Amino acid sequence: MVGITRLKNGKFQLQVRRKGLPKLDKVFESKDEALAAEAAAVRKQKPIPGDVTLNELWERYRVSREFSEKSEKTQDTEAGRIKPVLASLGEYSIKALEADTSLIYDYMDERARYISPRTKKKLSGTSIRLEVAALSALVAFAKTRKQVRENFVSGISRPVSKRRKRRIPPVEQGKVKIYARNSDERLAKAARFILLVRHLGCRPGELAQLRIRDINLTNQELVFRDTKNGDDRCVHITSEAAEMLHLQLGDVSDDSEFLFGTRSRSGAWVPYNYAYGINLLSEREVIGKDFHMHAGRREFISRAIESSVPLLTIKKQTGHKSVQALEIYDEGLSTAPEIRAELDRLASKVKQEGLLGAFEALGMTEQQRKKLLGMLNEDGWISFDDVAKVKKKR
């Protein structure tokens, strides 16, 4: 066991009780001192033949063929997510982590307590889960290089992401549409971005990186390059989406290749920072404080399902790997007008079948049954008196 405990007097106690490491039980004035002592103790671990530290493994992975074949975006994402993992566990050997996975659970506990200096909030479960996913990718690489027998991180339970159910109600969409023509270019840009995600059903990150050259308004199509699933995806441009594209194209700077873009500190254009745009509209109460950009994608998919659009058609537009992946959007939608109409039609058919069965059970002839069906009122009902009258006329 290796652990740091905060004592009641505000000091920090470091305890080391692990095979291969020198035993240690010492109190330090600050947590940083305790962490430094822990790292020093880990470096003194008796080496296992063929073993490497997590830091060394990352350096090998970073220059490997497997890493180089990933897209630049994926490489940057993995490098960012593994950084805090290496800061905490980098000095541990890969086999030591395999022998004692409690270290990874300790890491997740530590990250759950961490407060971001930028947001002043604790890290979300999603952030922690993605950091552990980056560690898992690194250990998977170690498996291919025979450093470990199995990916021991894959079996570790991780924080579960809370399922988002936020959609965009008509009133909110109306407000956003008004702001799409605002004289403040920043507000108009953010509003158009939200509406395009809503009407294209794309991922926000895909739209943020969309190049102008990949838009073909004449053919009503555009192409998202190098998407989450590693392919290019051509999607249909609806009339609502075309309207927003026309507006945005009229405001794009001549030196920008992006439909939406953000100026970096160096002055170069980079993919749009849509979080900034959300904040601007939220401050003006155009959208709710709980708004997140994925709500537009959810609204597109949910409305398509409610309108009985085939799942395969939706999948081609949204870029999901399978139609099964769309099932999370198919919930709580039975009160939508289109679904109500379908259910009512089914109920009417079932009711009619039940009546026919009842008439047959009463011994009525086919001619009598047909006559009774013609006597049904608008709600699909018939009185017992009418049934009795028809039955008498045999």
Secondary structure, DSSP 8 states (H G I E B T S, - for coil): -EEEEE-TTS-EEEEE--TTS--EEEEESSHHHHHHHHHHHHHTS---TT--BHHHHHHHHHTSHHHHTS-HHHHHHHHHHHHHHHHHHTTSBHHHHHH-THHHHHHHHHHHH-B-TTTSSB--HHHHHHHHHHHHHHHHHHHHTTSSSS-TTTTS-------------HHHHHHHHHHTT-SSHHHHHHHHHHHHHHHH---HHHHHT-BGGGEETTTTEEEE-S-TTSS-EEEE--HHHHHHHHHHHTT--TT--BSSEEE-TTS-EEE--HHHHHHHHHHTTSS-TT--THHHHHHHHHHHHHTT--HHHHHHHHT-S-GGGGGGGSSS-TTSHHHHHHHHHHHHHHHHHHHHHHHHHTT--HHHHHHHHHT--TTS---HHHHHHHHH--
